Amino acid sequence: MLPSPTVMWSVLALLLALSGGAMSLDKLNMCMDAKHHKTEPGPEGQLYQQCSPWRDNACCTANTSAEAHDDASYLYNFNWNHCGIMSKECKKHFIQDTCFYECSPHLGPWIQPVDQSWRKERILDVPLCKEDCETWWEDCKNDFTCKTNWHKGWDWSSGINKCPEGSKCSKWTDVFPTPKSMCEEIWSNSYIYTTYTKTSGKCMQLWFTGTNPNKKVAEYYLNNGQQQQSSALPTLLFLAVTSLSL
């Protein structure tokens, strides 16, 4: 027995509304639901030093940007010097990484829900430009660390992170033999290493001057995702109608 036209059109309308709602979310200009992020992005004219490129539109505050540069930052109580003093060349990349994470309003395509005490959302598989990842690794290759994944497994008994019992400090290149291994492992796959260059329009830049180039990159990935979603919609509608007719 076939359902009434009213029921069928109601189902179709619901599916269309759901698909349209998913696409209408402004993932090109949004902030994560995380510990220090603003609710919505906006101008922040006083962003500090390496965070200043985001001053026209940022998810971080001026205070957050300043703390991102401190060794004893209240942001996460994270100790960069867990295996001796981190070199200035290496540390500048971690400051830039922090600025990117805290300030960027164009990470929408890669934001995922997460059940953690300090945040409800995270980024996953953000495609980093080859130059950024390789320069980061190159500038840190003479430093030392004791862990591959810096998100978890630390000894926090003193209030800051220390190497866990039984671990040892090793040269950077022994822990992270390639730029790819470092960029993908150090923050639990927040980033993926790509062979795209900064001129490709297909990778996110940690370092930039002038207009933020990452919005166009996010738009590229968001549009590709929407196209896949749109192409799947006729199949969903067909399955819905078929199931109603059975």
N, C-alpha and C positions, 0 to 999 in steps of 0.2 A: 504494500500500500504506500503510495507516494504522500509525502507531507504536503500540507497546504502551501500555496505560493507565499503566504505571509510568513510562515516559519522559515522557508527557504531563503527569502530575502532578508530576514532578520539575521540568519547565520552569516550570509554573505556580507551584510553590513558590518557585523561584528568583526569578521576577519579583516575587512578593509580598514576599519577603525584602528584595530590593533597594529596592523602593519604601518599605517600612516602615523600613529602615535610614536612608534619606535623610530621612524625616520625623522620625525619633527623635532626630537630632542636636540638641542643645540650643542652637539659634541665638538664643535669648532671653537667654542668659547665657554669653557666651564672649568670649575675647580673640583678637585677630589675631595671626598669627605674623609679628611685625615687630620692629624694632630694639630698642625699649625696653619693649615690652609684657610684662606678666606672663604666665605660662602659663595661669593661671586667675584669674578675678575674685574679689575678696574685700574685706573691710573695710580701709580705710587711714585711720585717724583723724587723721593729721597732714598731710593734703594741704594744699598752700599756696594761699592767697588764692583766685584765680579758679578753681582746680581743686577747691576744697573741697566743692562740691555733690555730688561723686562719692564722698565719704569712706565712705559706708555700703557701697558695692560698686563697686570700681574695678579697671581693668586697668593703672593706673599706680602707681608707688611714690611715696613722699613726695619722694625726690630728683628724680625726673622732674618732678613738679609744681612744684618750686622752680625747676628749670632752665628750665621753660617760660616763666618770667617774665623771664629774663635776656637782655640784648642780645647778650652773648657766650656763649650757651649751648653746652654741649658736645653737646647732643642731635643737632643736624645742622649745626652751624657756619653757620647761616643768618643772613645780615645783613639785618635789616629796613631798615637805613638806607642802602640801595644808591643812593638818589637823594636824598640829604639826610636829615636827621633825621625819622623818621616821627613824626607827631603822636601825643600820648598818647591822643587820642580814637580814632584809627585803630588804634593798636597794641593797645589793650585787646581788640579783636575778634580779632586774630591770636593773642593769648594764649588767649582763650576757645576759638578754633578748635583750637589745639594741645591744650588740656585735653580738649576733646571727642574729638579723634582718639586721644589717648594713654590716656584714662581710661574711655571709655564701654564698658560690657559688653553693650550692646544693639544692636550694629551687624551682628549675624549675617546678616540677610537681604541685606545689601549687600556682604559680604566675598567677594572674588574672588581666586583664585590669581594670582600675578605672579612673573616671573623677574627679580628685581632684586637687586643685591648687598646691599642694606640691609634687605630684607624679602622674605618669601615670599607675603604676602597684602596686599591693599589694599581700600579701600572704593570702590564705584562707584555713582553715581546715588542717593546718599542724599537723600531729599526734605526740603529745609530749609523751615522755616516762613517765610512771607512777611515777618513782622516782623523776624526775625533777619537775613535777607539784605538787606532794604532799609535797616535801621538801620546795618549794617556798611558798606554802600556810601555812605550819607549821611555817616557820620563820617569816611570816608576821601576824600571827593570833592575836597578841597583839597590832598591829598598828591600825590606824584609817583612814577612807576615807569617802567621801560624795557621791561617784558615783560608779555605777557598770560598766559603759562603759566609759573608759578614752579616747576614740578617739574623743568624741564630747560632746557638751552641757556645756562646761566650760564658765566662764566669763573671757574673754581675754581683757577687757577694760584697764587693767594696763600694758599689754604687756606680762604678764605671766598668766598661768591658775590659776583661783581661783574658789572656790566652787560657783555654781550658786545661785542666790537669792532664798531663800525659802528652800534650802537644809540644812542638818545638818551633822556634823561629827559623824560617828558611828563606833563602834568597827568592825574590819575587818571581824570577823566571823558572824556579823549580816548582813553585806553587801554581803559577799561571804560565805555562810554557808558550802560549800564543796570545795575541790580542783578543782573539775570539773567546778563548777560555776565560780570560779575565772579565770581559764585558758581559758575558752571559752567566757566569757562575757567581760573581761577587755579590750581586743583589738578587739572587733567586730568580733569574730569568726576567728581571725587569726590562732588560735590553736584549736585543739580538744583534750580533755582528753582521754587517752587510758589506758587500763589495761596491755599493753605490757611493758615488762621490757627492760632494756638496752641491754640485751643479746639476745633479740628476733630478731633483725634485721628488725623490723617493726615499729620502732618509732624514731623520731628525738631527739637528745640529745642537750640540752643547754650547758651542762658541759661535757667536755672531755679533756683528755690529750693524747699526741702522735698523731698518724694518725687520721685524721677526720673520724669518723665512719658513718657520715651522707650521704656520697656519695653512699654507698651500700644500704642504706635505700631508698634514692631517686630512685636508679636504680630499686629496687624491685617494687615500686609503678608505676614508669614509664613503666616498662615492663608489668605489669598487665594491665595498661591502653592501651598500644599498642596491647596487645592480644585481648582486647575487641574491639578495633578499627579494627583489622585485621579480626576478626570473623564477623564483621558487613559489611565488604567490599563486599563479594559475594552477599549479599542482595541488597546493593546499586547498584551493577552492573546489577543484574537481573531486578531491578525496572527501571533502565535507559534504558536497552534494550527493556523491555516491553513497556515503554512509547513511544519509538521511533517506535515501530511496530504498534501502535494503529492509 
